[in-house]
Amino acid sequence: MRSETVEKSSRGKSIEMRNILKLDNEFTKVMISILKIIRSSVGYIPPIQDQEISDIYRNKNGNPMVDFNIIVTKDDFLAKIKEFNKLKRENKEPQLSTKHCLLPGPEK
């Protein structure tokens, strides 16, 4: 029970990114760069600072997980992505994908 509570509270500051292929020689700095590209692609200002991230890694499914230091940072980031996707849907344009971020991978 206790570990379940800790797990739930730790997820409060985390996001999972999907459909991002693993790059050769991928390490934390590369993954932070990918996160910065995604944030700039959706028009998130200011750019992310390295100290805003407590950890970034790939989970057991191979998807990048980002643990933010502050929940507000995560919430603002997700709100900007939702705003971006809503605008794209209204204009009948493709929503956020690897194509917008100039990353290899499926356009999902």
C-alpha positions, 0 to 999 in steps of 0.5 A: 500500500505504501509503495503504491502511494509513493508511486502515485505521488511520483507520477504527479510530476511525470509525463510519458512521451510516445512514438519517439524512436530510440536513437543510437547512443541515446543518453540523458542529454540527447533526451533533454534535447528532444524534450526541448525540441518538442517544447519549442515545436508547440510554441512553449516559451521560455525554453526548458531549463535543465534544472526543471527536470529531475530525471529523464529515462525510457520506461519498460515499454521503451517510451521516454519518461520525464520527471519534472521537479515542479508539477506546475512546469509539467502542467504548463507543458501539457496545457501548451500541447493540448492548446497546440493540438486543439488549434491544429484540429480546428484548422484540420491540420495534423496534430503534434507528431515527430514530423513537427519536431523534425524527429525520426519515427512514425507520424502519430 
